[in-house]
């Protein structure tokens, strides 16, 4: 009898153990297939029989997090963190979860627990610095009014997009057109596109959109061409009646293209860089239709999902270009929106923010990709994403799963009615001391006053929309700054920092130059003679043919560039000592060989980069040609290039000089990124002083256009001659 009882108990325990193991395996299968709702059911069942199972606790916390049930996720993360068998990675997961939710003090404690085990982990030390920063700092609230959209439901409503005078958005609500299929991730209906028409009666304002493109799987995240005849939209990898999966069984996202005809849409193809192996989605098209921004988790990125862009050239989309580490992080970047003024809005959980996905903006036209956080009330400790802005930059929509909403994700509208303030901080070049300049002025647009806060040593001015501001900063004993900054009304309390370079000495020394032919010794008048470092100074004959004179600062390193047709260019550096009253430099120029002269000619199509009016951003169509010139310099180390920059005659001559220099500097950046020593790329900013001839019959606008340019002039040079 005792043996029978023992056998019976073993069978019972074995059966219970097998049942528990089976529920865990079933939960893992559903988790790996992103069916989090079903996975939770299996894990909860298993946990009732083994409340100490670390794997189940971890998966439950992650599943509830994916389902956006943060209260339950927090509960299981806390239990997991107290478990003696937890792994180090569990603390990292929990810390990230708390940081995303804006619980900075708790996140700091969890990260510190991890550091007790791994005191040399620099990445976690950086995370602690971030949470301390946001624990002690509250981002300034943006003065605007948020309103929940009247069409929100208990389901997910997100990713708004402008369509003519109406609004398109994605929703997990039920559609009458398809059966009651639900998405196993969260139990909602599959996402579809809907149109909101505020001009109609309330019962008729919402209709399903995209007649001709709908499937029984996900459609969403859409954008349109400027004429609304072409649509780029995200869809589950479902094409021609087939649902495709990757090697792990996952169904990824793709971007499809559809054309509208007589009110019906027809899928004309797909984005050529789609893949069955990874997702591509969330498209945003530039106004001219030539640049497509999108999101992908393709290999080679910085994190989970990155933002990429592709250019439409010669009837084809170019290979995707990653937006780089200033935009993309180890986290997820998604939902890009590119507006008419070259601002890229996006969501990220990798940049320092309030928690979860936050909204950011970056101006791609001149802010060196400096990312601005949109602050409150746009951003919250929850997920805030998929923002769109009207052309003026004051009215728009975005989605959030913050508390107080109707459903999982809700769409909010906003309107900014007040000005916003931009701060300017002036520091020395060593970034040690703050400097108060003698004057700081906004040169363009006119009529903007700059205020000074003596306590904070900050200058500031108010803006009413997105715009470029030309700013002049001057202080005695320092080199002046004349540049353009970009600010958007949605950048709350954005601070631009400028560094003033101190002039090494107020004492001057007279420096004379004489240029001579190497063989004959005869004086030569060069085509160009410039001081190019530490500032650009054009030199002109002072005392007769071939003689040049200029006053320069003592105790300073200088670099001179000389060029004359038929001669090798000279790139010459010297130090201006404080012990001399006068300095004389005799520069000898050598005649070029016929072979080297041939190298200095560029094909006409490579010779010029054109710019838009009042812009210094290098346009995408110039990238490939610039790369070809970069390759030429790489193949011949004795070649250098002069960037001859012009501006049209509109605006003041001072402004046009600065604009031409910015155009050349923006072009030079491509050479530096391509591995060319900056000393081999010389800037000659002509401004409006040397325009091209206006030919007969040429319109004024076309003449302006050809003068908004940077020309490439190749030079074969002699490096740092020892001039005697």
C-alpha angles and dihedrals in degrees: 000000000000090000090050092051091048091050091049092051091049090052092049094048092044091050091049091048091049091048091050093047090049093052091051092050090047090050091050091051092052091044092053089050090051091245092137097163093059091039090058091054092055094043093048089052091050093047092057087065098039113023091176098059104128094195092053093045090051094048092047091052091049094045094051089046091054089048088051091239091137098171091060092041090053091050093055094041089055092050090047093051090055094049113108091217096055119129125235090248089061090065090050091051092048094046091051091048092052092046091051089052092051094249093134099162092054092044090054091054093050093048089049090054088056092048090055086065096037109025094171098056102123095186092059091045087056090051090053090052089053096049091046089052093053092039089061100033130064115199112233114261117246112236103237140111122249121204127185110236115252092232098060116126137189086269130072114292115178149120101067119196133186115248114179104297093337140072129246119199142167121248141176091211120123118274123209091218098068139044122266095276113156132199109245093213093074106356094249126127116271113278118264137173120258133185123223116204110184092189094069132076114284093252092053101040096095122059132157111262132214106052103201101023103066123118134174089259133065124313120174153111099069138179134183141214115253091261091048091233096112126052130194112197141170119241139167110266091274119132133159092359096308128113107210126203136191125242090277092053095253121141106223130200127257137188114240128190123221134183126213122227126167092344095308127105124219125191106239098181145304136274105277094231095058115122140191088222099060141012128266119183152115097080124198121183127206118239093255091050093235101107126054120193117197145155127249142162091211116149118276098042129127099246145342099318124001134193116247136177134209130194127222107228129164092350095309138092114244126233108284116266118211111231090230138236095302089067103022124060140176087276130061126296116187149147100049118194118190114196133198094269098058095261118140115207119192145154126246141170092193102067120076106275146135096284141293115015111350131190120249138174132207127182109222094193103073116333094095088243094295105172118224123203113223094218127201142006088021091053126048138166087274130067114297116181152133099056124180127187132198122242094268091052098233107091129050151117138255139171131241140170092210120143118274095046129122101241146000093298124008133193118233129193123213139190124192111215101171138061121261128220128239118200125211122202120192118203136168120262092261089058090234108107133037113237129207108213125218089238139001120185139173102229096182131061093028127229099042115132121214115215127203126217105201094193095055095029088228131139118208144175135186126247131196100197145349111309148139116254124200108213132190121201121184135175130165112255093024134087110257123244120224110173146129125252128190124219134174127208088235092062101095112212092342111185122208114200120207124189119213117212112219119231105240096225140001090213114099134208126199111241122194128196129196120184118205140176108258095227105033099031090224119149115258132203106217124214089230131018114171142162098225101176138084084001135353116262121171111218122215131185111278106171112024138306114343097357122116131184133188138164113239135180119266122241092028135125114231135188124206129198122197127182135177129168111260093019133091111259118247123226104186131174128194141165120239104220124209091224096070130081093194133017124201124195123187110198117197117208121202125211113246125241118245089246093056092044089059090056092060095065118093126199108260094244090059097046104083142042115200126208137202120250112291090355133121099185114117106236120233094246089067097054097086094048093048089052090055090055089047089053090051091055091047091054093051118037092191092064124094129177131226115210105211105197127194140178130200120256097261114108129024120315090242092054092046091051090054092044092052090050092051090051091052092045091051090050092046089056089068090056093049092048088050091060100261116142107249089230089068092058113072124189122218107180109193097169109188095329099096109033124175116257115270107235124217113279093014114137119237091240092053090048089052090049097055090049093056093082153102116228123204117226115182117214130189104216143195109227121234099326117209095239115202 
